[in-house]
Amino acid sequence: MPQYELCLIYKALQRPLLHTAIKRTAETILERGGIIRSFENLGKRALPYKMSAHKERHTEGNYFIVNFDSSGKQLEHMKEYLERDIDVIRPSFLRKEKEFRRPCLDGPCFWGELTEEKSKEVKRFMGKTEKL
């Protein structure tokens, strides 16, 4: 399953109401076959600009980041649900790419990088051209 990052902005709610909103979001992901990897609270902050959601204007919100695995088909259903949730100001889904790792760190390099032998040849050649 592909990995996703969900950036959520909740309304500026009191702690018990925020807890129930977070629980609803987590249940939504789990009910649709997702696997939650991490849930990070970034705190209550002022919004960068006034945002309207569900016929209300907001100037501050609670920011959260949820990392989870899910199928692409279920993502659209989650997005629709979160956009209808009255406590969510803005949900944003990002697909996380697998971390890029250079193959040269594990063994022989096939990316056209210089081996020690070739590096010495280049240094000798560069030494000759600098004298000209």
trRosetta pair geometry for C-beta under 8 A, 3 or more apart (Angstrom, degrees):
i j d omega theta_ij theta_ji phi_ij phi_ji
1 35 7.3 125 70 19 148 110
1 69 4.2 97 100 169 121 105
1 70 6.1 143 178 45 127 3
1 71 5.9 -83 -129 -68 101 59
2 69 6.9 164 86 -147 31 73
2 70 7.4 -38 69 65 75 52
2 71 7.7 96 28 -124 87 29
2 72 6.6 42 30 -57 131 89
2 95 6.0 -20 158 -149 131 105
2 96 7.7 158 169 54 83 69
3 37 7.3 0 -138 -10 110 148
3 67 6.8 1 -175 -174 106 91
3 68 7.4 167 -152 93 65 28
3 69 5.4 -44 -97 -92 62 74
3 95 7.4 111 83 -166 55 60
3 96 4.2 -46 102 60 105 114
3 98 7.8 114 22 -78 121 62
4 67 7.5 170 88 -151 46 49
4 68 5.8 -20 63 69 90 75
4 69 7.3 142 16 -107 79 25
4 70 6.1 -34 14 34 127 101
4 75 6.8 154 -75 -111 162 121
4 93 5.6 -19 -172 -164 126 95
4 94 6.6 145 -163 76 70 45
4 95 5.7 -45 -104 -105 75 49
4 96 6.3 -178 -104 1 17 89
5 65 6.3 -14 -172 -169 99 98
5 66 7.3 153 -160 78 49 48
5 67 5.5 -20 -104 -99 74 71
5 93 7.5 144 77 -158 48 47
5 94 4.6 -17 60 63 97 101
5 95 8.0 -177 18 -90 76 5
5 96 5.5 91 -24 -53 99 108
6 29 7.9 -127 -6 -84 155 130
6 65 7.1 151 78 -159 54 47
6 66 4.2 -12 58 59 107 100
6 67 7.8 -165 20 -73 74 25
6 68 6.7 3 -3 20 113 110
6 91 6.4 -23 -167 -163 99 95
6 92 7.2 148 -159 77 50 49
6 93 5.6 -18 -102 -101 73 68
6 94 7.8 -171 -75 23 29 72
7 63 7.5 -19 -171 -162 85 90
7 64 7.7 160 -157 86 42 51
7 65 5.7 -14 -103 -105 66 77
7 90 8.0 -12 110 113 89 94
7 91 7.5 145 79 -161 54 44
7 92 4.3 -13 59 61 102 104
7 94 7.0 42 -10 -5 104 110
8 25 6.8 -5 -97 -132 164 160
8 63 7.3 150 85 -155 58 43
8 64 4.5 -11 61 62 106 97
8 65 7.5 -175 21 -80 77 29
8 66 6.7 35 -8 -3 117 107
8 82 7.5 -107 -113 -162 107 134
8 88 6.2 -73 -157 -134 101 104
8 90 7.5 166 -152 87 41 56
8 91 5.5 -8 -106 -108 76 72
8 92 7.8 -162 -70 26 37 69
9 47 7.2 73 -168 -104 146 104
9 51 7.6 59 107 60 147 165
9 61 4.3 48 180 126 96 150
9 62 7.1 146 -160 70 51 45
9 63 5.8 -18 -103 -98 72 66
9 64 8.0 179 -80 24 29 71
9 88 7.2 101 75 -166 55 64
9 89 4.4 -54 104 62 102 110
9 90 4.6 24 39 47 114 89
9 91 7.9 -144 27 -67 67 38
10 13 6.2 -56 142 7 116 114
10 18 6.2 114 119 -131 153 88
10 21 5.6 115 -136 121 135 149
10 22 7.7 -59 -60 -63 154 77
10 61 5.9 159 72 -173 41 95
10 62 4.3 -19 60 60 102 102
10 64 6.9 36 -11 1 107 113
10 87 5.4 -2 -152 151 95 92
10 88 6.0 -53 -104 -103 62 51
10 89 6.6 141 -145 2 9 89
11 21 8.0 -168 36 -89 89 168
11 53 7.8 -140 -72 75 94 127
11 56 7.8 18 -112 97 125 144
11 58 6.3 -126 -122 -110 74 136
11 61 6.2 -72 -121 -121 18 87
11 62 7.5 8 78 15 28 94
11 87 5.3 -105 16 -156 106 61
11 88 7.8 -92 -19 -62 79 10
11 89 6.1 131 -67 -47 60 99
12 44 6.2 77 -126 -148 89 117
12 58 7.2 159 -5 -153 95 105
12 60 4.8 45 -65 96 133 96
12 61 5.8 -109 -53 -99 73 35
12 62 6.6 136 -106 -29 46 83
13 17 4.1 -120 178 95 122 112
13 18 4.3 161 84 -62 114 81
13 21 6.5 127 26 -2 164 140
13 62 6.8 -61 31 -4 83 133
13 87 6.4 -3 -50 -148 143 112
14 17 5.1 77 58 19 79 107
14 18 6.8 -149 90 -11 32 94
15 18 5.6 -57 -140 37 27 113
15 19 6.3 34 159 -26 63 104
16 19 5.5 -50 -150 30 32 117
16 20 6.8 28 154 -15 64 102
17 20 5.9 -53 -152 35 35 108
17 21 6.5 35 150 -19 65 106
17 87 7.3 -170 156 -116 98 135
18 21 5.6 -55 -148 37 34 113
18 22 6.3 35 153 -19 67 105
18 62 6.0 52 -133 11 130 171
18 87 7.9 168 -111 -176 49 135
19 22 5.9 -55 -148 36 29 110
19 23 6.3 31 152 -21 63 108
20 23 5.5 -52 -145 36 33 115
20 24 6.5 40 153 -23 64 102
21 24 5.7 -50 -152 31 32 114
21 25 6.7 32 151 -18 63 104
21 85 7.3 115 -150 168 93 127
21 87 4.0 -110 -117 113 134 157
21 88 7.3 165 -174 -55 119 74
22 25 5.7 -54 -153 35 34 113
22 26 6.4 32 152 -17 67 106
22 39 7.6 92 -171 -175 117 137
22 64 7.0 157 -112 -89 104 168
23 26 5.8 -54 -146 38 32 110
23 27 6.2 32 155 -19 65 107
24 27 5.8 -56 -146 38 29 111
24 28 6.4 36 153 -26 63 105
24 85 6.7 149 117 -130 135 131
24 87 7.8 112 50 43 139 132
25 28 5.6 -52 -152 29 30 116
25 29 6.8 27 153 -16 63 102
25 66 7.1 -156 140 -45 124 159
25 82 6.9 52 -119 -105 94 105
25 85 7.5 11 -77 -99 84 174
25 88 7.6 115 -83 -74 117 124
26 29 5.9 -55 -154 35 34 109
26 30 6.3 25 153 -12 67 111
26 36 6.2 -16 -141 -58 91 156
26 39 7.2 -21 -89 -90 114 144
26 66 7.8 -161 -90 -128 73 141
27 30 5.7 -60 -142 44 32 108
27 31 5.8 36 159 -24 69 109
28 31 6.0 -52 -140 34 24 111
28 32 6.6 7 163 -4 59 112
28 78 5.9 121 144 -130 112 85
28 81 5.4 179 -146 113 137 149
28 82 7.1 153 114 -62 165 85
29 32 6.4 -75 -155 45 25 100
29 34 3.9 -73 175 68 83 140
29 36 5.8 89 106 -65 143 97
29 66 7.2 -142 -55 152 158 144
29 68 5.4 -72 -168 -154 140 170
29 70 6.8 -107 -157 -71 86 132
29 78 6.5 46 -92 -122 63 134
30 33 8.0 95 -177 -30 31 8
30 34 6.1 -87 -78 64 31 82
30 36 7.0 -46 -66 -17 91 106
32 70 6.7 28 109 -144 105 124
32 74 4.2 144 163 -169 116 128
32 77 6.0 175 -120 86 142 125
32 78 5.9 -131 40 -64 164 99
33 70 6.6 116 93 -137 81 79
33 71 6.5 6 95 6 130 105
33 74 5.9 -159 49 -56 104 164
34 68 4.8 29 173 162 119 129
34 69 6.3 162 -158 80 69 50
34 70 3.8 -26 -101 -83 96 105
34 74 6.8 -155 -51 110 93 142
34 78 7.6 46 -36 -76 142 146
35 68 6.1 164 81 -162 45 80
35 69 4.5 0 51 50 100 102
35 70 7.5 -176 20 -64 62 63
36 39 6.3 7 176 -50 126 100
36 66 6.4 -58 -137 -170 100 103
36 67 7.5 104 -166 82 59 54
36 68 4.8 -38 -105 -100 49 104
37 67 4.3 -57 67 107 111 100
37 68 5.8 -174 6 -93 82 38
37 69 6.7 84 -39 -19 108 86
38 65 7.8 6 106 108 99 90
38 66 7.3 -179 91 -150 55 42
38 67 4.5 27 45 39 90 111
39 64 6.9 -12 -173 -173 79 113
39 65 7.8 165 -156 86 36 52
39 66 5.3 0 -110 -110 72 79
39 67 7.9 -133 -63 28 39 68
40 64 6.6 153 81 -161 53 62
40 65 4.5 -8 58 58 107 95
40 66 7.6 -165 24 -73 69 38
40 67 7.9 44 -5 -8 105 95
41 62 7.6 -35 -152 179 91 102
41 63 7.7 116 -170 87 48 62
41 64 5.8 -28 -106 -106 52 83
42 45 7.2 -35 122 -14 99 125
42 63 3.8 -43 68 97 117 110
42 64 6.5 -164 13 -85 87 27
42 65 6.5 70 -33 -11 113 96
43 62 7.2 -113 147 -142 22 69
43 63 6.5 3 59 46 48 94
44 60 6.4 43 175 162 91 114
44 61 7.2 -153 -144 114 66 23
44 62 5.1 -36 -92 -92 72 72
44 63 7.8 164 -99 9 22 76
45 60 6.5 -163 103 -151 31 86
45 61 7.0 -20 61 64 69 61
45 63 5.9 -1 22 -10 116 120
46 59 6.4 -27 -149 153 82 79
46 60 4.9 -54 -106 -97 47 89
47 50 6.9 108 86 -99 129 24
47 51 5.5 -112 179 -3 160 109
47 58 6.1 88 -18 117 149 92
47 59 5.8 -145 31 -172 104 29
47 60 6.0 -152 -14 -95 80 27
47 61 5.6 55 -67 6 101 104
47 89 7.7 -103 -94 141 137 161
50 57 5.4 2 180 -174 113 107
50 58 6.9 152 -159 70 62 44
50 59 5.8 -28 -105 -89 78 73
51 57 7.3 152 79 -155 35 57
51 58 5.0 -25 66 59 87 99
51 61 7.7 -18 46 -31 133 137
51 89 5.5 79 107 178 137 120
51 90 6.5 -74 -172 -37 154 120
52 55 7.6 8 -176 -113 100 14
52 56 6.9 163 -150 81 63 37
52 57 5.3 -32 -93 -97 76 67
52 58 7.4 166 -91 12 25 80
53 56 6.3 -27 70 61 61 85
53 58 6.5 -8 25 -4 102 125
53 88 7.3 -119 173 105 151 53
53 89 4.5 -169 1 -137 155 58
53 90 6.9 -131 -74 -51 138 67
54 86 5.1 108 -130 -135 170 74
58 61 5.9 48 157 -60 136 104
58 89 5.4 -79 41 -112 161 136
61 89 5.2 -82 -108 12 149 147
67 96 7.3 18 -140 -25 99 152
70 74 5.2 -108 174 76 113 119
70 75 5.9 134 106 -69 125 81
70 78 7.3 9 161 -19 169 149
71 74 5.0 85 64 9 86 102
71 75 7.4 -134 98 -22 48 86
72 75 5.4 -41 -155 9 40 123
73 76 7.0 -55 -176 21 36 104
73 77 7.8 23 139 -5 63 107
74 77 5.5 -57 -161 39 52 113
74 78 6.2 54 145 -23 78 104
75 78 5.7 -55 -150 36 34 112
75 79 6.3 36 153 -22 67 105
75 93 6.2 121 -168 -173 113 165
76 79 5.6 -51 -148 34 32 114
76 80 6.5 33 154 -18 64 104
77 80 5.8 -52 -150 35 32 111
77 81 6.4 32 153 -19 64 107
78 81 5.7 -57 -149 37 31 111
78 82 6.2 24 158 -14 67 109
78 93 7.7 102 94 -77 117 137
79 82 6.0 -59 -144 40 27 106
79 83 6.3 28 157 -20 64 109
79 91 6.5 -171 -134 100 64 130
79 93 6.2 -77 -84 -14 108 133
80 83 5.9 -59 -148 36 27 110
80 84 6.6 18 156 -12 63 110
81 84 6.0 -67 -155 40 29 105
81 85 6.6 43 148 -39 66 99
82 85 5.3 -35 -146 11 40 120
82 88 5.2 -50 -179 82 80 174
82 91 4.0 42 129 -32 138 159
83 88 7.3 -94 -96 92 22 126
83 91 6.5 -106 -63 32 65 115
85 88 4.3 60 83 8 111 111
88 91 5.6 4 172 -44 137 97
97 100 7.6 10 124 -42 117 87
101 105 6.8 -87 173 39 92 131
102 105 5.1 98 82 -15 93 101
102 111 7.7 -69 -158 -10 92 154
103 106 6.1 -61 -166 36 53 106
103 107 7.4 -40 164 50 80 81
103 109 7.0 136 97 -124 87 57
103 110 6.8 -26 97 35 137 92
103 111 7.0 144 52 -35 104 111
104 107 7.8 -113 -148 67 29 40
104 108 7.8 -57 -127 141 63 23
104 109 3.8 19 -111 -99 102 104
104 111 6.3 -78 -47 19 113 119
104 113 6.1 7 -97 36 152 148
109 113 4.7 -47 145 52 149 111
109 115 7.5 -177 49 -78 110 74
114 118 4.3 -138 -154 93 88 114
114 119 4.5 115 137 -65 129 81
114 122 6.6 -57 -125 -4 152 140
115 118 4.9 90 48 13 74 102
115 119 6.8 -132 93 -10 36 91
116 119 5.5 -55 -147 34 30 116
116 120 6.6 32 155 -20 64 102
117 120 6.0 -58 -157 31 29 109
117 121 6.7 27 148 -17 64 105
118 121 5.5 -53 -151 35 37 114
118 122 6.4 38 152 -20 68 103
119 122 5.8 -53 -149 35 32 111
119 123 6.4 32 152 -19 64 106
120 123 5.7 -54 -148 36 32 113
120 124 6.4 33 153 -19 65 103
121 124 5.8 -54 -150 35 31 110
121 125 6.2 30 153 -18 65 108
122 125 5.6 -55 -146 39 32 112
122 126 6.1 31 155 -19 67 107
123 126 5.7 -53 -142 38 29 110
123 127 6.3 35 154 -23 62 105
124 127 5.6 -54 -151 33 30 115
124 128 6.7 30 151 -18 63 103
125 128 5.8 -56 -155 34 33 111
125 129 6.5 24 153 -14 67 107
126 129 5.8 -55 -143 39 35 107
126 130 6.4 38 157 -25 66 104
127 130 6.1 -52 -147 29 29 111
127 131 7.2 31 154 -22 58 104
128 131 6.1 -59 -162 27 33 112
128 132 7.5 37 148 -27 63 100
129 132 5.8 -44 -160 17 43 116
